[in-house]
Amino acid sequence: MGVEIIFKIAAVGLITAIVSQVLQHAGKNEIATLTTLAGLIVVLYMVMDMVGSLFESMKMIFTMY
């Protein structure tokens, strides 16, 4: 779970940036902004899932003692 999550976040960011730039050059600035926002939401969901699993692990560790 170490490096692959960084690569996933980077891939989402790269794809979002490319799609956003293409839409901006096509004159669709509003859709480009929504695309960037959707990419941000996807990354935040990924990070929140990791934080949730971290808290579950901490809860399991501290209930053992």
N, CA, C and O of each residue as an XYZ file, in Angstrom:
260
protein
N       0.820     -1.195      0.000
C       0.000      0.000      0.000
C       0.860      1.252      0.000
O       0.325      2.353      0.136
N       2.135      1.128     -0.143
C       3.005      2.274     -0.037
C       3.062      3.122     -1.291
O       2.451      4.189     -1.363
N       3.794      2.646     -2.270
C       4.085      3.457     -3.444
C       2.927      3.466     -4.436
O       2.734      4.447     -5.155
N       2.162      2.388     -4.481
C       1.111      2.324     -5.501
C       0.029      3.366     -5.297
O      -0.569      3.821     -6.272
N      -0.242      3.759     -4.049
C      -1.245      4.805     -3.826
C      -0.738      6.157     -4.327
O      -1.519      6.976     -4.812
N       0.565      6.387     -4.208
C       1.144      7.625     -4.735
C       1.020      7.644     -6.249
O       0.709      8.679     -6.838
N       1.264      6.499     -6.883
C       1.127      6.421     -8.337
C      -0.321      6.604     -8.776
O      -0.588      7.225     -9.805
N      -1.261      6.062     -7.993
C      -2.672      6.237     -8.330
C      -3.078      7.704     -8.230
O      -3.778      8.216     -9.104
N      -2.647      8.378     -7.175
C      -2.971      9.799     -7.002
C      -2.334     10.622     -8.113
O      -2.957     11.540     -8.647
N      -1.094     10.294     -8.459
C      -0.418     11.012     -9.545
C      -1.122     10.774    -10.878
O      -1.242     11.693    -11.689
N      -1.585      9.556    -11.107
C      -2.282      9.255    -12.361
C      -3.593     10.032    -12.454
O      -3.924     10.574    -13.509
N      -4.335     10.085    -11.356
C      -5.593     10.850    -11.365
C      -5.296     12.327    -11.610
O      -5.997     12.987    -12.377
N      -4.266     12.837    -10.962
C      -3.897     14.242    -11.168
C      -3.468     14.530    -12.587
O      -3.841     15.556    -13.154
N      -2.685     13.634    -13.169
C      -2.221     13.825    -14.536
C      -3.372     13.767    -15.536
O      -3.463     14.609    -16.430
N      -4.239     12.791    -15.390
C      -5.390     12.680    -16.294
C      -6.307     13.886    -16.145
O      -6.807     14.418    -17.136
N      -6.525     14.317    -14.905
C      -7.374     15.490    -14.672
C      -6.767     16.740    -15.300
O      -7.476     17.544    -15.906
N      -5.464     16.898    -15.156
C      -4.801     18.072    -15.725
C      -4.879     18.082    -17.248
O      -5.114     19.129    -17.853
N      -4.685     16.931    -17.863
C      -4.728     16.859    -19.323
C      -6.136     17.157    -19.830
O      -6.308     17.945    -20.761
N      -7.141     16.533    -19.223
C      -8.519     16.755    -19.655
C      -8.919     18.211    -19.427
O      -9.605     18.811    -20.253
N      -8.490     18.763    -18.315
C      -8.814     20.161    -18.017
C      -8.181     21.112    -19.031
O      -8.825     22.061    -19.477
N      -6.936     20.865    -19.392
C      -6.265     21.720    -20.375
C      -6.918     21.615    -21.755
O      -7.063     22.618    -22.453
N      -7.307     20.409    -22.142
C      -7.966     20.231    -23.439
C      -9.301     20.976    -23.460
O      -9.647     21.628    -24.445
N     -10.046     20.866    -22.354
C     -11.334     21.556    -22.298
C     -11.172     23.072    -22.259
O     -11.977     23.796    -22.845
N     -10.144     23.556    -21.578
C      -9.917     25.002    -21.544
C      -9.555     25.538    -22.924
O     -10.005     26.616    -23.312
N      -8.751     24.796    -23.656
C      -8.385     25.241    -25.000
C      -9.568     25.158    -25.963
O      -9.596     25.846    -26.984
N     -10.534     24.318    -25.635
C     -11.735     24.219    -26.467
C     -12.771     25.273    -26.082
O     -13.817     25.383    -26.720
N     -12.477     26.047    -25.036
C     -13.395     27.098    -24.624
C     -14.459     26.642    -23.645
O     -15.433     27.360    -23.418
N     -14.301     25.502    -23.079
C     -15.264     24.948    -22.116
C     -14.703     25.094    -20.701
O     -14.406     24.098    -20.042
N     -14.561     26.321    -20.242
C     -13.923     26.577    -18.949
C     -14.738     26.037    -17.779
O     -14.169     25.570    -16.792
N     -16.053     26.097    -17.881
C     -16.889     25.617    -16.779
C     -16.764     24.102    -16.613
O     -16.673     23.591    -15.497
N     -16.761     23.402    -17.739
C     -16.628     21.947    -17.673
C     -15.220     21.571    -17.211
O     -15.047     20.575    -16.508
N     -14.217     22.356    -17.597
C     -12.847     22.100    -17.146
C     -12.746     22.253    -15.630
O     -12.053     21.480    -14.968
N     -13.434     23.244    -15.088
C     -13.436     23.422    -13.641
C     -14.129     22.259    -12.945
O     -13.661     21.783    -11.910
N     -15.240     21.803    -13.510
C     -15.936     20.654    -12.931
C     -15.092     19.379    -13.021
O     -15.138     18.538    -12.123
N     -14.332     19.239    -14.090
C     -13.443     18.087    -14.226
C     -12.359     18.107    -13.161
O     -12.044     17.079    -12.562
N     -11.790     19.285    -12.928
C     -10.778     19.420    -11.882
C     -11.364     19.119    -10.513
O     -10.722     18.473     -9.686
N     -12.569     19.583    -10.278
C     -13.243     19.320     -9.009
C     -13.532     17.829     -8.845
O     -13.394     17.292     -7.746
N     -13.927     17.166     -9.909
C     -14.185     15.725     -9.845
C     -12.903     14.957     -9.543
O     -12.929     13.995     -8.775
N     -11.791     15.362    -10.128
C     -10.506     14.726     -9.829
C     -10.114     14.914     -8.375
O      -9.591     13.996     -7.743
N     -10.364     16.095     -7.849
C     -10.071     16.366     -6.444
C     -10.924     15.492     -5.532
O     -10.436     14.974     -4.527
N     -12.180     15.330     -5.875
C     -13.077     14.503     -5.064
C     -12.631     13.035     -5.094
O     -12.690     12.351     -4.072
N     -12.191     12.555     -6.245
C     -11.721     11.173     -6.344
C     -10.493     10.964     -5.466
O     -10.397      9.961     -4.759
N      -9.553     11.906     -5.507
C      -8.344     11.786     -4.688
C      -8.684     11.884     -3.209
O      -8.130     11.139     -2.401
N      -9.581     12.786     -2.841
C      -9.977     12.890     -1.440
C     -10.655     11.623     -0.956
O     -10.463     11.221      0.192
N     -11.442     10.988     -1.806
C     -12.075      9.721     -1.439
C     -11.022      8.638     -1.198
O     -11.137      7.849     -0.260
N      -9.997      8.609     -2.051
C      -8.926      7.645     -1.871
C      -8.181      7.882     -0.564
O      -7.861      6.934      0.154
N      -7.910      9.126     -0.261
C      -7.184      9.459      0.970
C      -8.053      9.170      2.193
O      -7.553      8.656      3.194
N      -9.330      9.488      2.127
C     -10.208      9.228      3.270
C     -10.343      7.728      3.532
O     -10.468      7.309      4.683
N     -10.319      6.926      2.482
C     -10.352      5.480      2.656
C      -9.099      5.006      3.384
O      -9.170      4.137      4.253
N      -7.949      5.580      3.026
C      -6.702      5.222      3.705
C      -6.719      5.662      5.162
O      -6.261      4.921      6.032
N      -7.237      6.850      5.444
C      -7.304      7.335      6.822
C      -8.252      6.460      7.636
O      -7.982      6.170      8.801
N      -9.353      6.042      7.034
C     -10.283      5.146      7.720
C      -9.638      3.825      8.077
O      -9.837      3.318      9.180
N      -8.867      3.257      7.161
C      -8.190      1.996      7.462
C      -7.093      2.194      8.502
O      -6.817      1.290      9.290
N      -6.465      3.371      8.511
C      -5.474      3.675      9.549
C      -6.126      3.704     10.920
O      -5.584      3.139     11.870
N      -7.280      4.352     11.041
C      -7.969      4.406     12.325
C      -8.448      3.031     12.763
O      -8.423      2.718     13.953
N      -8.886      2.204     11.812
C      -9.283      0.843     12.161
C      -8.083      0.054     12.680
O      -8.204     -0.694     13.651
N      -6.943      0.215     12.046
C      -5.739     -0.482     12.502
C      -5.330     -0.009     13.887
O      -4.949     -0.815     14.736
N      -5.408      1.303     14.117
C      -5.043      1.829     15.438
C      -6.012      1.334     16.493
O      -5.604      1.042     17.617
N      -7.279      1.234     16.154
C      -8.268      0.747     17.101
C      -8.003     -0.716     17.451
O      -8.126     -1.115     18.610
N      -7.640     -1.510     16.449
C      -7.329     -2.905     16.720
C      -6.069     -3.050     17.566
O      -6.014     -3.902     18.453
N      -5.067     -2.232     17.303
C      -3.817     -2.304     18.060
C      -4.045     -1.952     19.513
O      -3.547     -2.643     20.403
N      -4.793     -0.886     19.771
C      -4.963     -0.428     21.151
C      -5.987     -1.253     21.936
O      -5.997     -1.200     23.166
N      -6.839     -2.007     21.258
C      -7.743     -2.875     22.006
C      -7.066     -4.170     22.415
O      -7.580     -4.897     23.266
N      -5.917     -4.467     21.819
C      -5.188     -5.666     22.193
C      -4.554     -5.531     23.574
O      -4.374     -6.531     24.268
N      -4.218     -4.324     23.977
C      -3.532     -4.123     25.254
C      -4.476     -3.764     26.353
O      -4.050     -3.563     27.491
